[in-house]
Amino acid sequence: MKKLTLIICAVLLSANAMAFSTVVKSKLVGDVTVSSKESVWKIDATVSSKGGCEVVTIEMNAPQPTTPPKVSVEFCSPQLDAHHLWQAGPPDQTLLRPDWSKGYSSSLAQSIPLYSFINTSNRNRLTVAASEAIRKVEAKMGFREEDALLRGVFNFFVESEAPLSHYKVSILLDNRNIFWADAVREGVQWIESQNDFKVCRVPDAAFDPLYSTWYQFHQQITDEKIEAECREAVKLGMKTIIVDDGWQTANNNRGYAYCGDWEVAPSRIKDMAAHVKRVQDMGMKYMVWYSVPFVGKYSKNFKRFEGKYLAVPESRGAGILDPRFPEVREFICSTYEKALRDWNLDGFKLDFIDSFRLFGTDPAIEDGYAGRDIKSVSEATNVLMKSVAERLQAIKPDVLIEFRQRYIGPAVRQYGNMFRATDCPGDMQLNRTRIANLRLTSGTTAVHADMLEWNVNEKPEVAARHVLSALYGVVQYSVMLRDIPKGQFDMVKHWIDFSQKHRQTLLHSDFRPYHPENCFPILEAESKKERIITVYQEGAVVTSGAPDRDIYIINATGEERPVVELQKAPRKVEYFDTYGNVVKGEELVAGLQRANIPVSGYVKLTY
């Protein structure tokens, strides 16, 4: 590993401030500039190279604990065959923006500090990542119009931070000519390697298809309705239910003013423990939703935590607890422990942890951090959520813990074993895009679709396209199962059976998403025994790959004859419709051809 020397320049701005600029030479992007406007801190930087990548390491030191200054790291690189920018958070598009446009941000509970410039042929051109996975990091990644350069900027310490005397952060630069998704995956693994994170245990049940109450019921749930849906879900092969918002309140206004006491509303569920047991006796696991930071203004606990909120936004109707208080962390942890023991739950959907953040001025500054044993909100959130996971797993080692995109980064993998695509009701393209992105950033953590729903009058083969867009994640359903017609019921049953038969390939094997700039028109997964390819866009060409295993080509487009390219004519060709029934189809030969694959059906090629 080689290290390059650096040049440090200090420019006098005034009698009270010094601007520091550290320039370090990179073989991949040229000059990398590290700058700050504070004179108290000493800033050092080095560049090391390994495996075709480079790592810029910045170390900051102060003579005594001091509020760290904003630090910027900037580089530029020629725009050569780089036309799109992939990033993990919204918007769900690979837009190459001008460098003066709105930037991006990441933190413990928001996205990932990783950005990938790619070309139109699925190749990496420059992937950059920062090792800071806890604190907020702002980034500018875009096109500089004056000289046709790709410009990248990372900004650290962009919000109030507790005093420090030492800080270290690294930045990965990767311009290897490799498949773009491999660069992203390896970049995420690099971030994890730079932090002392222990990944949360992922039980096999995290990959079971499940039912969620949210889209069909919202807050209007009862034990009778839940149990009626579970009886239908079991017939279809669903193994878990998530009971979302509503169990804790008789109010139907969809706000959070009644959160915080976490007592079961008797009008919703008469006896929670007995109700949970009845569902479990059907063969389903039972998970319950909690909004982690919120204490509603109409709850009994609201006054109890007065002075211990980060903010009380009127839009939420609730206070946002400050996790820096040890009694706040204990309240949250003990609440979940009690529910797990008293009701014998199987898991938790823990929502809104991205609300643990500062809303303007830090309220702790005015009172000198009184009562807070941790000064950083991000660090306190990390301590809290690790404690939640550890204490729940001590009671039930295989407890299920779901988080929703956008809190899906490497740090959150310490506390959760299920990451769900964020809400996109009725939008199969967004669901597919978000699942694919999550598969690249989540490692062995189970990736779940946003809950599926469609109109009860929809044609089964059209409704099936929602299912197929979620096939490379764990499918969550939120249709009213008692009301769907037999055709839709049979379609769901078949695809749940298919997803479980091919579970190892779909969810645990090599996953390859193509053309993110076009919202992934083709997705592919491959294990040692089979390859499963799904085409979503009419006109896209499906290349079957090497004829060395069974190949399934699924038609999730709206046309019956997708374009297929085979290296070799298969020994056997079998066609199936959207219900799994065998149907007639022509023989396939080597080369480019239109295959008569039914809409929302598939062809199996045996070699």
Protein Blocks (a to p, Z undefined) as FASTA:
>chain_A
ZZdddddddddfblmbccdddddddfklopaddddfbfkbccddddddeehiacdddddd
dfbdcdddddddddddddehiabdcdfbdcdbdcdddfkbccddddfkncjaddddddfe
opafbdcddfblkbccdddddddfklopacddddehkbccdddfbdcddddddfbdcdfk
lmmmmmmmmmmmmpccddddddfklmgccddfklmnmmmccfklmmmmmmmmmmnopabd
cddehjlpcbfnhpaklgojlpacfklmmblmlmmmmmmmnopacdddddfklccfkbmk
lmmmgoiafbdcfklopacddfkbmklmmmmmmmmmmmmmmnopabdcdehklmmccehj
afklmnoogoiabfbfklmmmmmmmmmmmmmmmmmmmbccddddfblcfklmmmpcbdcd
dddehiaklmmmmmmmmmmmnomaccddddddddfkbcfklmmmmmmmmmmpccddfbdf
klpcfklmmmmmmmmmmmmmmmmmmmmmccddehklnopaaccdddfkbccdddfbghia
cdebjafbccddddfbfbfbdcdddfbdcfbdcdddfkopacddddddedjddddddehi
acdddZZ
